[in-house]
Amino acid sequence: MPTLPTNIVLIGMPGAGKSTLGVILAKRTSRAFVDTDLLIQNTQNKTLQNIINNKGYIALRKIEEDVLLNLDTQNTVIATGGSAVYSTSAMEHLKKNGKLIFLDVSLPVLRRRIGDFSERGIAMDTHQSFSDLFEERSALYHQFADVRIDCAEYSQEEICVEIISRIS
């Protein structure tokens, strides 16, 4: 097997497939898998949407940043929350021991996958449209990513093969 970075970190919008691809990629590369959204929910004993409803989306972003900054992993595939890119310090921390892979999915595909995102736990201002959020975050994903993977019209297995070939 080719030499891979210690950690493989998946970043992208909600609905990009980070969690699903993360599990497959972890199996293919004999690594552990961590979903930071689940870590947040476990540490807070609340769903992401409950955190947003009770504390606001900025609080969720801060909790996410704290979880990421305290993440100490090796040989792990990490699926981050979609808003992880708002924390420069968290992105730098993740880059120290890994490669950041941007799973690039078009806005129409994301809308189709997510459907009603009112209970999805997306850390965004209530006055912001999903399109605006997409534009705002896309710039950040491009800024931090070591590798960008165009996920249009490819199977999950094909995307995993592409990720492995691009980072080894």
DSSP file (Angstrom, degrees, kcal/mol; ACC not computed):
  #  RESIDUE AA STRUCTURE BP1 BP2  ACC     N-H-->O    O-->H-N    N-H-->O    O-->H-N    TCO  KAPPA ALPHA  PHI   PSI    X-CA   Y-CA   Z-CA
    1    1 A M              0   0    0      0, 0.0     3,-0.1     0, 0.0    28,-0.0   0.000 360.0 360.0 360.0 140.5    0.0    0.0    0.0
    2    2 A P        -     0   0    0      0, 0.0     2,-0.4     0, 0.0   166,-0.0  -0.208 360.0 -91.2 -64.7 159.2    1.3    3.5   -0.8
    3    3 A T        -     0   0    0    165,-0.4     0, 0.0     1,-0.0     0, 0.0  -0.593  50.0-172.1 -74.2 126.2    2.5    5.8    2.0
    4    4 A L        -     0   0    0     -2,-0.4   164,-0.1     1,-0.1     4,-0.1  -0.798  30.0 -91.4-116.4 158.8   -0.4    7.9    3.2
    5    5 A P        -     0   0    0      0, 0.0    -1,-0.1     0, 0.0    93,-0.1  -0.257  42.2-107.9 -62.8 158.9   -0.4   10.9    5.6
    6    6 A T  S    S+     0   0    0      1,-0.1    70,-0.6    69,-0.1     2,-0.4   0.938 102.5  23.6 -54.6 -51.6   -1.1   10.0    9.3
    7    7 A N  E     -ab  76  98A   0     90,-1.8    92,-1.9    68,-0.2     2,-0.5  -0.897  65.5-152.3-117.9 148.3   -4.6   11.5    9.2
    8    8 A I  E     -ab  77  99A   0     68,-2.3    70,-2.9    -2,-0.4     2,-0.6  -0.983  18.5-163.2-116.5 117.2   -7.0   12.0    6.3
    9    9 A V  E     -ab  78 100A   0     90,-3.0    92,-3.7    -2,-0.5     2,-0.5  -0.900   4.2-154.2-111.6 120.6   -9.3   14.9    7.1
   10   10 A L  E     +ab  79 101A   0     68,-3.4    70,-2.1    -2,-0.6     2,-0.3  -0.818  17.4 176.9 -97.0 125.5  -12.5   15.3    5.1
   11   11 A I  E     + b   0 102A   0     90,-2.9    92,-2.7    -2,-0.5     2,-0.3  -0.908  20.5 103.6-123.6 153.9  -13.9   18.9    4.8
   12   12 A G        -     0   0    0     -2,-0.3    72,-0.2    69,-0.2    92,-0.1  -0.898  64.1 -47.6 157.5 176.3  -16.9   20.1    2.9
   13   13 A M    >   -     0   0    0     90,-0.4     3,-2.1    -2,-0.3     5,-0.3  -0.199  69.1 -83.2 -67.0 157.8  -20.5   21.3    3.1
   14   14 A P  T 3  S+     0   0    0      0, 0.0    -1,-0.2     0, 0.0   100,-0.1  -0.445 122.4  29.2 -57.1 134.6  -23.2   19.4    4.9
   15   15 A G  T 3  S+     0   0    0     -2,-0.1    -2,-0.1    -3,-0.1    98,-0.1   0.416  84.2 115.4  91.2  -1.7  -24.4   16.7    2.6
   16   16 A A  S <  S-     0   0    0     -3,-2.1    -3,-0.1    89,-0.1    -5,-0.0   0.718  89.3-108.9 -73.4 -19.9  -21.0   16.4    0.8
   17   17 A G     >  +     0   0    0     -4,-0.2     4,-2.9    -5,-0.1     5,-0.4   0.652  69.6 143.3 103.1  18.5  -20.7   12.8    2.1
   18   18 A K  H  > S+     0   0    0     -5,-0.3     4,-2.1     1,-0.2     5,-0.1   0.919  75.3  42.5 -58.5 -47.0  -17.9   13.3    4.6
   19   19 A S  H  > S+     0   0    0      2,-0.2     4,-1.8     1,-0.2    -1,-0.2   0.937 118.3  43.9 -68.1 -46.7  -19.3   10.8    7.1
   20   20 A T  H  > S+     0   0    0      1,-0.2     4,-1.7     2,-0.2    -2,-0.2   0.945 118.5  43.1 -64.1 -49.3  -20.2    8.1    4.6
   21   21 A L  H  X S+     0   0    0     -4,-2.9     4,-3.2     1,-0.2     5,-0.2   0.858 108.8  61.0 -65.2 -34.2  -17.0    8.4    2.6
   22   22 A G  H  X S+     0   0    0     -4,-2.1     4,-2.5    -5,-0.4    -1,-0.2   0.908 104.0  47.8 -59.5 -43.7  -15.0    8.6    5.9
   23   23 A V  H  X S+     0   0    0     -4,-1.8     4,-2.0     2,-0.2    -1,-0.2   0.936 115.1  45.2 -62.9 -46.9  -16.2    5.1    6.9
   24   24 A I  H  X S+     0   0    0     -4,-1.7     4,-2.4     1,-0.2    -2,-0.2   0.925 114.3  48.6 -63.4 -44.9  -15.4    3.6    3.5
   25   25 A L  H  X S+     0   0    0     -4,-3.2     4,-1.6     1,-0.2    -1,-0.2   0.878 109.1  53.3 -64.4 -38.6  -12.0    5.4    3.4
   26   26 A A  H  <>S+     0   0    0     -4,-2.5     5,-2.6    -5,-0.2     4,-0.5   0.913 111.1  46.6 -62.9 -42.3  -11.1    4.2    6.9
   27   27 A K  H ><5S+     0   0    0     -4,-2.0     3,-0.7     1,-0.2    -2,-0.2   0.914 112.6  49.5 -65.3 -42.5  -11.8    0.6    5.9
   28   28 A R  H 3<5S+     0   0    0     -4,-2.4    -1,-0.2     1,-0.2    -2,-0.2   0.768 119.5  37.0 -69.2 -25.4   -9.8    0.9    2.7
   29   29 A T  T 3<5S-     0   0    0     -4,-1.6    -1,-0.2    -5,-0.2    -2,-0.2   0.268 108.5-116.5-112.1  10.2   -6.8    2.4    4.4
   30   30 A S  T < 5 +     0   0    0     -3,-0.7     2,-0.3    -4,-0.5    -3,-0.2   0.926  69.6 134.6  54.9  50.5   -6.9    0.4    7.7
   31   31 A R      < -     0   0    0     -5,-2.6    45,-0.2    -6,-0.1    -1,-0.2  -0.816  59.2-105.3-122.9 163.4   -7.5    3.5    9.8
   32   32 A A  E     -c   76   0A   0     43,-2.2    45,-2.8    -2,-0.3     2,-0.4  -0.382  34.8-134.0 -75.3 165.8   -9.9    4.5   12.6
   33   33 A F  E     -c   77   0A   0     43,-0.2     2,-0.4    -2,-0.1    45,-0.2  -0.993  19.7-175.6-129.2 134.5  -12.8    6.8   11.8
   34   34 A V  E     -c   78   0A   0     43,-2.6    45,-3.0    -2,-0.4     2,-0.6  -0.996   9.9-163.8-129.3 128.1  -13.9    9.9   13.8
   35   35 A D  E  >  -c   79   0A   0     -2,-0.4     4,-1.8    43,-0.2     3,-0.5  -0.946   7.6-160.0-107.6 111.0  -17.0   11.9   13.0
   36   36 A T  H  > S+     0   0    0     43,-2.6     4,-2.5    -2,-0.6     5,-0.2   0.788  89.0  61.9 -68.6 -26.0  -16.6   15.2   14.8
   37   37 A D  H  > S+     0   0    0     42,-0.5     4,-2.3     2,-0.2    -1,-0.2   0.920 106.6  46.6 -61.2 -41.3  -20.3   16.0   14.6
   38   38 A L  H  > S+     0   0    0     -3,-0.5     4,-2.5     2,-0.2    -2,-0.2   0.878 109.6  53.7 -68.3 -37.1  -20.9   12.8   16.7
   39   39 A L  H  X S+     0   0    0     -4,-1.8     4,-2.7     2,-0.2     5,-0.2   0.924 109.4  48.8 -60.5 -43.6  -18.1   13.8   19.1
   40   40 A I  H  X S+     0   0    0     -4,-2.5     4,-2.2     1,-0.2     6,-0.2   0.948 111.9  47.9 -60.5 -49.2  -19.9   17.2   19.6
   41   41 A Q  H  X>S+     0   0    0     -4,-2.3     4,-1.3     1,-0.2     5,-1.0   0.885 113.5  48.4 -60.8 -39.2  -23.2   15.5   20.2
   42   42 A N  H  <5S+     0   0    0     -4,-2.5    -1,-0.2     2,-0.2    -2,-0.2   0.906 113.4  45.5 -68.9 -41.7  -21.7   13.1   22.7
   43   43 A T  H  <5S+     0   0    0     -4,-2.7    -2,-0.2     1,-0.2    -1,-0.2   0.818 122.4  37.1 -71.9 -29.0  -19.8   15.7   24.7
   44   44 A Q  H  <5S-     0   0    0     -4,-2.2    -1,-0.2     2,-0.2    -2,-0.2   0.569  96.6-135.6 -96.7 -11.9  -22.8   18.1   24.8
   45   45 A N  T  <5S+     0   0    0     -4,-1.3     2,-0.3    -5,-0.2    -3,-0.2   0.851  74.6  94.5  54.4  36.6  -25.5   15.3   25.2
   46   46 A K  S   <S-     0   0    0     -5,-1.0    -2,-0.2    -6,-0.2    -1,-0.2  -0.977  80.9-104.4-148.2 155.8  -27.5   17.2   22.5
   47   47 A T     >  -     0   0    0     -2,-0.3     4,-2.0     1,-0.1     5,-0.2  -0.397  38.9-109.3 -73.5 162.9  -28.1   17.1   18.8
   48   48 A L  H  > S+     0   0    0      1,-0.2     4,-2.3     2,-0.2     5,-0.2   0.909 121.4  52.3 -58.9 -41.9  -26.4   19.8   16.7
   49   49 A Q  H  > S+     0   0    0     70,-0.3     4,-2.9     1,-0.2    -1,-0.2   0.881 106.4  53.0 -65.3 -37.2  -29.8   21.4   16.1
   50   50 A N  H  > S+     0   0    0      2,-0.2     4,-2.3     1,-0.2     5,-0.3   0.894 108.0  51.4 -63.3 -38.8  -30.6   21.5   19.8
   51   51 A I  H  X>S+     0   0    0     -4,-2.0     4,-3.2     2,-0.2     5,-0.9   0.940 112.4  45.7 -61.8 -46.7  -27.3   23.3   20.4
   52   52 A I  H  X5S+     0   0    0     -4,-2.3     4,-1.3     3,-0.2    -2,-0.2   0.929 113.5  49.5 -61.7 -45.4  -28.2   25.8   17.7
   53   53 A N  H  <5S+     0   0    0     -4,-2.9    -1,-0.2     1,-0.2    -2,-0.2   0.871 122.5  31.9 -62.3 -37.5  -31.7   26.2   19.0
   54   54 A N  H  <5S+     0   0    0     -4,-2.3    -2,-0.2    -5,-0.2    -1,-0.2   0.802 138.0  15.3 -92.6 -31.9  -30.6   26.7   22.7
   55   55 A K  H  <5S-     0   0    0     -4,-3.2     4,-0.3    -5,-0.3    -3,-0.2   0.588 104.6-111.8-120.6 -16.5  -27.2   28.5   22.3
   56   56 A G     X< -     0   0    0     -4,-1.3     4,-1.5    -5,-0.9    -1,-0.1  -0.118  33.0 -78.5  98.9 161.5  -27.1   29.7   18.7
   57   57 A Y  H  > S+     0   0    0      1,-0.2     4,-2.1     2,-0.2    -1,-0.1   0.803 125.8  58.7 -70.3 -29.2  -25.0   28.8   15.7
   58   58 A I  H  > S+     0   0    0      2,-0.2     4,-2.0     1,-0.2    -1,-0.2   0.899 104.4  52.1 -66.4 -39.0  -21.9   30.8   17.0
   59   59 A A  H  > S+     0   0    0     -4,-0.3     4,-2.6     2,-0.2    -2,-0.2   0.906 107.9  51.7 -62.0 -41.4  -21.9   28.6   20.1
   60   60 A L  H  X S+     0   0    0     -4,-1.5     4,-2.7     1,-0.2    -2,-0.2   0.920 108.5  51.0 -61.6 -42.9  -21.9   25.5   18.0
   61   61 A R  H  X S+     0   0    0     -4,-2.1     4,-2.4     2,-0.2    -1,-0.2   0.887 110.8  49.0 -61.6 -38.2  -19.0   26.8   16.0
   62   62 A K  H  X S+     0   0    0     -4,-2.0     4,-2.5     2,-0.2    -2,-0.2   0.915 111.3  48.8 -68.1 -43.0  -17.0   27.4   19.2
   63   63 A I  H  X S+     0   0    0     -4,-2.6     4,-2.4     2,-0.2    -2,-0.2   0.921 111.8  50.4 -60.7 -43.3  -17.8   23.9   20.5
   64   64 A E  H  X S+     0   0    0     -4,-2.7     4,-2.6     1,-0.2    -2,-0.2   0.918 109.2  50.9 -61.4 -44.3  -16.7   22.5   17.2
   65   65 A E  H  X S+     0   0    0     -4,-2.4     4,-2.7     1,-0.2    -1,-0.2   0.925 110.3  49.4 -59.1 -45.4  -13.5   24.4   17.4
   66   66 A D  H  X S+     0   0    0     -4,-2.5     4,-1.4     1,-0.2    -2,-0.2   0.907 111.1  49.4 -61.5 -42.8  -12.8   23.2   20.9
   67   67 A V  H  < S+     0   0    0     -4,-2.4     4,-0.3     1,-0.2    -1,-0.2   0.927 113.6  46.2 -61.9 -44.6  -13.4   19.6   19.9
   68   68 A L  H >< S+     0   0    0     -4,-2.6     3,-1.1     1,-0.2    -2,-0.2   0.900 110.3  52.2 -66.6 -41.1  -11.1   19.9   16.9
   69   69 A L  H 3< S+     0   0    0     -4,-2.7    -1,-0.2     1,-0.3    -2,-0.2   0.772 112.8  46.1 -67.3 -24.9   -8.3   21.6   18.8
   70   70 A N  T 3< S+     0   0    0     -4,-1.4     2,-0.6    -5,-0.2    -1,-0.3   0.372  84.7 115.4 -97.1   3.5   -8.4   18.8   21.4
   71   71 A L    <   +     0   0    0     -3,-1.1     2,-0.5    -4,-0.3    -3,-0.0  -0.640  39.8 179.2 -77.8 120.0   -8.5   16.0   18.8
   72   72 A D        +     0   0    0     -2,-0.6     2,-0.3     2,-0.0    -3,-0.0  -0.878  19.5 150.4-125.6  96.8   -5.3   14.0   19.1
   73   73 A T        -     0   0    0     -2,-0.5     2,-0.3     3,-0.1     3,-0.1  -0.870  28.4-166.4-129.6 158.7   -5.4   11.2   16.5
   74   74 A Q  S    S+     0   0    0     -2,-0.3   -42,-0.2     1,-0.1   -67,-0.1  -0.991  77.7   9.0-141.0 143.2   -3.0    9.1   14.5
   75   75 A N  S    S+     0   0    0     -2,-0.3   -43,-2.2     1,-0.2     2,-0.4   0.941  98.0 135.3  53.8  52.2   -3.9    6.8   11.5
   76   76 A T  E     -ac   7  32A   0    -70,-0.6   -68,-2.3   -45,-0.2     2,-0.6  -0.964  56.6-139.0-133.3 144.2   -7.4    8.2   11.5
   77   77 A V  E     -ac   8  33A   0    -45,-2.8   -43,-2.6    -2,-0.4     2,-0.5  -0.928  29.1-160.6 -97.4 125.9   -9.9    9.4    8.9
   78   78 A I  E     -ac   9  34A   0    -70,-2.9   -68,-3.4    -2,-0.6     2,-0.7  -0.939  12.7-161.8-115.6 123.4  -11.7   12.4   10.3
   79   79 A A  E     -ac  10  35A   0    -45,-3.0   -43,-2.6    -2,-0.5   -42,-0.5  -0.916  20.9-158.4-100.2 112.9  -15.0   13.7    9.0
   80   80 A T        -     0   0    0    -70,-2.1     2,-0.1    -2,-0.7   -62,-0.1  -0.430  23.1 -98.5 -86.1 163.0  -15.3   17.3   10.2
   81   81 A G    >   -     0   0    0     -2,-0.1     3,-1.7     1,-0.1     4,-0.2  -0.438  39.9-108.3 -70.4 157.1  -18.5   19.3   10.6
   82   82 A G  T 3  S+     0   0    0      1,-0.3     3,-0.5     2,-0.1    -1,-0.1   0.756 117.1  52.5 -61.7 -25.5  -19.2   21.6    7.7
   83   83 A S  T >  S+     0   0    0      1,-0.2     3,-2.0     2,-0.1    -1,-0.3   0.361  75.0 103.0 -95.0   7.0  -18.4   24.7    9.7
   84   84 A A  G X   +     0   0    0     -3,-1.7     3,-1.8     1,-0.3     7,-0.2   0.815  69.5  70.0 -55.8 -30.9  -15.0   23.5   10.9
   85   85 A V  G 3  S+     0   0    0     -3,-0.5    -1,-0.3     1,-0.3    -2,-0.1   0.555  79.0  76.4 -69.9  -6.7  -13.3   25.8    8.3
   86   86 A Y  G <  S+     0   0    0     -3,-2.0     2,-0.7     1,-0.1    -1,-0.3   0.635  85.7  71.9 -75.9 -11.8  -14.4   28.9   10.3
   87   87 A S    <>  -     0   0    0     -3,-1.8     4,-2.3    -4,-0.2     5,-0.2  -0.881  59.1-174.3-108.9 105.0  -11.6   28.2   12.7
   88   88 A T  H  > S+     0   0    0     -2,-0.7     4,-2.6     1,-0.2     5,-0.2   0.904  88.5  53.4 -60.3 -41.5   -8.1   28.8   11.3
   89   89 A S  H  > S+     0   0    0      1,-0.2     4,-2.1     2,-0.2    -1,-0.2   0.884 109.0  48.7 -64.5 -37.6   -6.5   27.4   14.4
   90   90 A A  H  > S+     0   0    0      2,-0.2     4,-2.4     1,-0.2    -1,-0.2   0.915 111.5  49.2 -67.1 -42.1   -8.5   24.2   14.1
   91   91 A M  H  X S+     0   0    0     -4,-2.3     4,-2.0    -7,-0.2    -2,-0.2   0.910 112.0  48.5 -64.5 -40.9   -7.6   23.8   10.4
   92   92 A E  H  X S+     0   0    0     -4,-2.6     4,-1.2     2,-0.2    -1,-0.2   0.895 110.4  52.3 -64.5 -39.2   -3.9   24.4   11.2
   93   93 A H  H  X S+     0   0    0     -4,-2.1     4,-0.6    -5,-0.2     3,-0.5   0.922 111.0  46.6 -61.7 -44.8   -4.1   21.8   14.0
   94   94 A L  H >< S+     0   0    0     -4,-2.4     3,-0.6     1,-0.2    -1,-0.2   0.843 108.5  56.3 -67.2 -33.3   -5.6   19.2   11.7
   95   95 A K  H >< S+     0   0    0     -4,-2.0     3,-0.8     1,-0.2    -1,-0.2   0.752  90.5  74.7 -70.4 -23.8   -3.0   20.0    9.0
   96   96 A K  H 3< S+     0   0    0     -4,-1.2    -1,-0.2    -3,-0.5    -2,-0.2   0.872 114.6  18.4 -57.4 -38.2   -0.1   19.2   11.4
   97   97 A N  T << S+     0   0    0     -3,-0.6   -90,-1.8    -4,-0.6     2,-0.3   0.097 127.9  23.2-122.1  22.2   -0.8   15.5   11.2
   98   98 A G  E <  S-b    7   0A   0     -3,-0.8     2,-0.4   -92,-0.2   -90,-0.2  -0.978  72.5 -92.5-167.8-180.0   -2.8   15.1    8.1
   99   99 A K  E     -b    8   0A   0    -92,-1.9   -90,-3.0    -2,-0.3     2,-0.6  -0.923  32.6-135.8-110.2 134.8   -4.1   16.1    4.7
  100  100 A L  E     -b    9   0A   0     -2,-0.4    46,-2.4    44,-0.2    47,-1.9  -0.825  19.2-163.5 -94.0 121.3   -7.3   18.1    4.3
  101  101 A I  E     -bd  10 147A   0    -92,-3.7   -90,-2.9    -2,-0.6     2,-0.7  -0.921   7.5-149.7-110.8 116.2   -9.4   16.8    1.5
  102  102 A F  E     -bd  11 148A   0     45,-3.1    47,-3.0    -2,-0.6     2,-1.1  -0.771   5.0-152.2 -87.4 115.7  -12.2   19.1    0.2
  103  103 A L  E     - d   0 149A   0    -92,-2.7     2,-0.6    -2,-0.7   -90,-0.4  -0.778  17.7-156.1 -87.7  99.8  -15.2   17.1   -1.0
  104  104 A D  E     + d   0 150A   0     45,-2.5    47,-2.6    -2,-1.1     2,-0.4  -0.700  20.4 168.7 -88.9 115.7  -16.5   19.5   -3.6
  105  105 A V        -     0   0    0     -2,-0.6   -92,-0.1    45,-0.2   -89,-0.1  -0.978  34.9-110.1-127.9 138.9  -20.2   19.0   -4.4
  106  106 A S     >  -     0   0    0     -2,-0.4     4,-2.3     1,-0.1     5,-0.2  -0.235  25.9-114.5 -68.6 156.8  -22.4   21.4   -6.3
  107  107 A L  H  > S+     0   0    0      1,-0.2     4,-2.6     2,-0.2     5,-0.2   0.902 114.3  52.6 -58.6 -46.0  -25.1   23.4   -4.7
  108  108 A P  H  > S+     0   0    0      0, 0.0     4,-2.0     0, 0.0    -1,-0.2   0.901 110.7  48.1 -59.9 -39.0  -28.0   21.6   -6.6
  109  109 A V  H  > S+     0   0    0      2,-0.2     4,-2.6     1,-0.2    -2,-0.2   0.918 111.2  50.3 -66.9 -42.5  -26.7   18.2   -5.5
  110  110 A L  H  X S+     0   0    0     -4,-2.3     4,-2.8     1,-0.2     5,-0.3   0.924 109.9  50.4 -60.9 -44.0  -26.4   19.4   -1.9
  111  111 A R  H  X S+     0   0    0     -4,-2.6     4,-2.5     1,-0.2    -1,-0.2   0.905 111.6  48.4 -60.5 -41.1  -29.9   20.7   -1.9
  112  112 A R  H  < S+     0   0    0     -4,-2.0    -1,-0.2    -5,-0.2    -2,-0.2   0.911 114.3  45.7 -65.8 -42.3  -31.2   17.4   -3.3
  113  113 A R  H  < S+     0   0    0     -4,-2.6    -2,-0.2     1,-0.2    -1,-0.2   0.897 119.9  38.3 -68.5 -40.9  -29.3   15.4   -0.7
  114  114 A I  H  < S+     0   0    0     -4,-2.8     2,-0.4     1,-0.2    -2,-0.2   0.883  77.2 172.0 -81.3 -39.5  -30.2   17.5    2.3
  115  115 A G  S  < S+     0   0    0     -4,-2.5     2,-0.9    -5,-0.3    -1,-0.2  -0.536  70.1  19.4  66.2-120.6  -33.8   18.3    1.4
  116  116 A D        +     0   0    0     -2,-0.4     3,-0.5     1,-0.1    -1,-0.0  -0.730  69.0 178.7 -82.9 108.0  -35.3   20.0    4.5
  117  117 A F    >   +     0   0    0     -2,-0.9     3,-1.1     1,-0.2     5,-0.5   0.235  50.6 105.5 -97.4  16.4  -32.2   21.2    6.4
  118  118 A S  T 3  S+     0   0    0      1,-0.3    -1,-0.2     2,-0.1     3,-0.1   0.746  93.3  31.8 -66.9 -22.6  -34.2   22.9    9.3
  119  119 A E  T 3  S+     0   0    0     -3,-0.5   -70,-0.3     1,-0.1    -1,-0.3   0.183  93.8  96.6-115.3  15.5  -33.3   20.0   11.6
  120  120 A R  S <  S-     0   0    0     -3,-1.1    -2,-0.1   -72,-0.1   -72,-0.1   0.679  90.2-121.5 -81.1 -18.7  -29.9   19.2   10.1
  121  121 A G        +     0   0    0     -4,-0.4     2,-0.6     1,-0.2    -3,-0.1   0.883  45.3 172.0  79.8  39.3  -27.9   21.2   12.6
  122  122 A I        -     0   0    0     -5,-0.5     2,-1.6     1,-0.1    -1,-0.2  -0.748  34.1-131.2 -87.4 121.8  -26.2   23.5   10.1
  123  123 A A        +     0   0    0     -2,-0.6     2,-0.3   -66,-0.1    -1,-0.1  -0.546  59.9 123.6 -77.0  89.1  -24.3   26.3   11.9
  124  124 A M        -     0   0    0     -2,-1.6   -67,-0.2     4,-0.0     2,-0.1  -0.985  67.4 -92.3-147.1 154.4  -25.6   29.3    9.9
  125  125 A D    >   -     0   0    0     -2,-0.3     3,-1.7     1,-0.1     8,-0.1  -0.391  34.4-126.1 -63.7 141.2  -27.3   32.6   10.6
  126  126 A T  T 3  S+     0   0    0      1,-0.3    -1,-0.1    -2,-0.1     0, 0.0   0.733 111.3  53.0 -64.3 -21.0  -31.1   32.4   10.4
  127  127 A H  T 3  S+     0   0    0      2,-0.1     2,-0.4     0, 0.0    -1,-0.3   0.478  91.8  94.8 -90.8  -3.3  -31.1   35.3    7.9
  128  128 A Q  S <  S-     0   0    0     -3,-1.7     2,-0.1     4,-0.0    -4,-0.0  -0.709  70.7-134.4 -93.0 136.9  -28.5   33.6    5.6
  129  129 A S     >  -     0   0    0     -2,-0.4     4,-2.3     1,-0.1     5,-0.2  -0.480  22.4-116.0 -82.3 160.5  -29.6   31.5    2.7
  130  130 A F  H  > S+     0   0    0      1,-0.2     4,-2.6     2,-0.2     5,-0.1   0.870 118.1  55.4 -62.6 -35.8  -28.1   28.1    1.9
  131  131 A S  H  > S+     0   0    0      2,-0.2     4,-2.2     1,-0.2    -1,-0.2   0.910 107.9  47.8 -62.5 -43.1  -26.7   29.6   -1.3
  132  132 A D  H  > S+     0   0    0      2,-0.2     4,-2.6     1,-0.2    -2,-0.2   0.910 112.0  49.6 -64.2 -41.8  -25.0   32.3    0.6
  133  133 A L  H  X S+     0   0    0     -4,-2.3     4,-2.9     1,-0.2     5,-0.3   0.916 108.9  53.3 -61.8 -43.1  -23.6   29.8    3.1
  134  134 A F  H  X S+     0   0    0     -4,-2.6     4,-2.4     1,-0.2    -2,-0.2   0.929 111.6  45.0 -57.4 -48.3  -22.4   27.7    0.2
  135  135 A E  H  X S+     0   0    0     -4,-2.2     4,-1.4     2,-0.2    -2,-0.2   0.922 114.2  49.1 -63.3 -45.2  -20.5   30.6   -1.4
  136  136 A E  H  X S+     0   0    0     -4,-2.6     4,-1.0     1,-0.2    -2,-0.2   0.931 116.7  40.5 -61.3 -47.8  -19.0   31.7    1.9
  137  137 A R  H  X S+     0   0    0     -4,-2.9     4,-2.9     1,-0.2     5,-0.2   0.842 104.6  66.0 -74.0 -33.1  -17.8   28.3    2.9
  138  138 A S  H  X S+     0   0    0     -4,-2.4     4,-2.3    -5,-0.3     5,-0.2   0.910 100.6  51.4 -55.6 -43.1  -16.5   27.3   -0.6
  139  139 A A  H  X S+     0   0    0     -4,-1.4     4,-1.8     1,-0.2    -1,-0.2   0.896 111.9  47.1 -60.9 -40.0  -13.9   30.0   -0.4
  140  140 A L  H  X S+     0   0    0     -4,-1.0     4,-2.2     2,-0.2     5,-0.2   0.900 109.4  52.6 -70.2 -40.8  -12.7   28.7    3.0
  141  141 A Y  H  X S+     0   0    0     -4,-2.9     4,-2.2     1,-0.2    -2,-0.2   0.928 111.3  47.2 -60.1 -43.9  -12.7   25.1    1.8
  142  142 A H  H  < S+     0   0    0     -4,-2.3    -1,-0.2    -5,-0.2    -2,-0.2   0.880 110.4  54.2 -63.7 -37.7  -10.5   26.1   -1.1
  143  143 A Q  H  < S+     0   0    0     -4,-1.8    -2,-0.2    -5,-0.2    -1,-0.2   0.905 119.1  30.4 -63.3 -43.1   -8.2   28.1    1.2
  144  144 A F  H  < S+     0   0    0     -4,-2.2   -44,-0.2    -5,-0.1    -2,-0.2   0.718  93.4 106.9 -93.5 -22.0   -7.5   25.3    3.6
  145  145 A A     <  -     0   0    0     -4,-2.2   -44,-0.2    -5,-0.2     3,-0.1  -0.300  46.0-166.5 -67.1 137.5   -7.7   22.2    1.4
  146  146 A D  S    S+     0   0    0    -46,-2.4     2,-0.4     1,-0.3   -45,-0.2   0.766  85.7  19.9 -82.2 -32.2   -4.5   20.3    0.5
  147  147 A V  E     -d  101   0A   0    -47,-1.9   -45,-3.1     2,-0.0     2,-0.5  -1.000  69.0-152.0-140.5 137.1   -6.5   18.4   -2.2
  148  148 A R  E     -d  102   0A   0     -2,-0.4     2,-0.5   -47,-0.2   -45,-0.2  -0.951  11.1-164.3-110.6 128.4   -9.9   19.2   -3.9
  149  149 A I  E     -d  103   0A   0    -47,-3.0   -45,-2.5    -2,-0.5     2,-0.8  -0.956  14.6-142.1-114.7 118.8  -11.9   16.2   -5.1
  150  150 A D  E     -d  104   0A   0     -2,-0.5   -45,-0.2   -47,-0.2   -47,-0.1  -0.709  16.6-171.3 -77.9 113.5  -14.8   16.9   -7.5
  151  151 A C    >   +     0   0    0    -47,-2.6     3,-1.2    -2,-0.8     2,-0.2   0.366  36.5 131.0 -91.8   5.4  -17.4   14.5   -6.3
  152  152 A A  T 3  S-     0   0    0    -48,-0.3     3,-0.1     1,-0.2    -2,-0.1  -0.403  82.6 -12.0 -65.1 127.6  -19.8   15.0   -9.3
  153  153 A E  T 3  S+     0   0    0     -2,-0.2     2,-0.4     1,-0.2    -1,-0.2   0.691 103.6 120.3  60.8  25.0  -21.1   11.8  -10.8
  154  154 A Y    <   -     0   0    0     -3,-1.2    -1,-0.2     3,-0.0     2,-0.1  -0.922  62.0-119.2-118.1 147.2  -18.6    9.5   -9.1
  155  155 A S     >  -     0   0    0     -2,-0.4     4,-2.3     1,-0.1     5,-0.2  -0.329  30.8-108.6 -73.9 163.8  -19.4    6.6   -6.8
  156  156 A Q  H  > S+     0   0    0      1,-0.2     4,-2.2     2,-0.2     5,-0.2   0.891 121.1  52.1 -61.1 -39.3  -18.2    6.6   -3.3
  157  157 A E  H  > S+     0   0    0      2,-0.2     4,-2.3     1,-0.2    -1,-0.2   0.918 108.9  49.6 -63.4 -43.0  -15.7    3.9   -4.1
  158  158 A E  H  > S+     0   0    0      1,-0.2     4,-2.2     2,-0.2    -2,-0.2   0.889 110.0  51.2 -63.8 -38.6  -14.4    5.9   -7.0
  159  159 A I  H  X S+     0   0    0     -4,-2.3     4,-2.6     2,-0.2    -1,-0.2   0.915 109.5  50.4 -64.6 -42.5  -14.0    9.0   -4.8
  160  160 A C  H  X S+     0   0    0     -4,-2.2     4,-2.5     2,-0.2    -2,-0.2   0.915 110.0  49.7 -61.7 -43.4  -12.1    7.0   -2.2
  161  161 A V  H  X S+     0   0    0     -4,-2.3     4,-2.4     1,-0.2    -1,-0.2   0.915 111.5  49.7 -61.0 -42.3   -9.7    5.6   -4.9
  162  162 A E  H  X S+     0   0    0     -4,-2.2     4,-2.0     2,-0.2    -2,-0.2   0.908 110.0  50.4 -63.8 -42.5   -9.2    9.1   -6.2
  163  163 A I  H  X S+     0   0    0     -4,-2.6     4,-1.5     2,-0.2    -2,-0.2   0.954 111.8  47.4 -60.0 -50.1   -8.4   10.4   -2.7
  164  164 A I  H  X S+     0   0    0     -4,-2.5     4,-1.2     1,-0.2     3,-0.3   0.909 112.9  48.4 -59.9 -43.6   -5.9    7.7   -2.0
  165  165 A S  H  < S+     0   0    0     -4,-2.4    -1,-0.2     1,-0.2    -2,-0.2   0.846 112.0  50.0 -66.8 -32.1   -4.2    8.2   -5.4
  166  166 A R  H  < S+     0   0    0     -4,-2.0    -1,-0.2    -5,-0.2    -2,-0.2   0.716 117.3  37.5 -80.6 -20.7   -4.0   12.0   -4.8
  167  167 A I  H  <        0   0    0     -4,-1.5    -1,-0.2    -3,-0.3    -2,-0.2   0.506 360.0 360.0-110.0  -4.6   -2.5   11.9   -1.3
  168  168 A S     <        0   0    0     -4,-1.2  -165,-0.4    -5,-0.2    -1,-0.1   0.479 360.0 360.0 -91.9 360.0   -0.1    8.9   -1.5
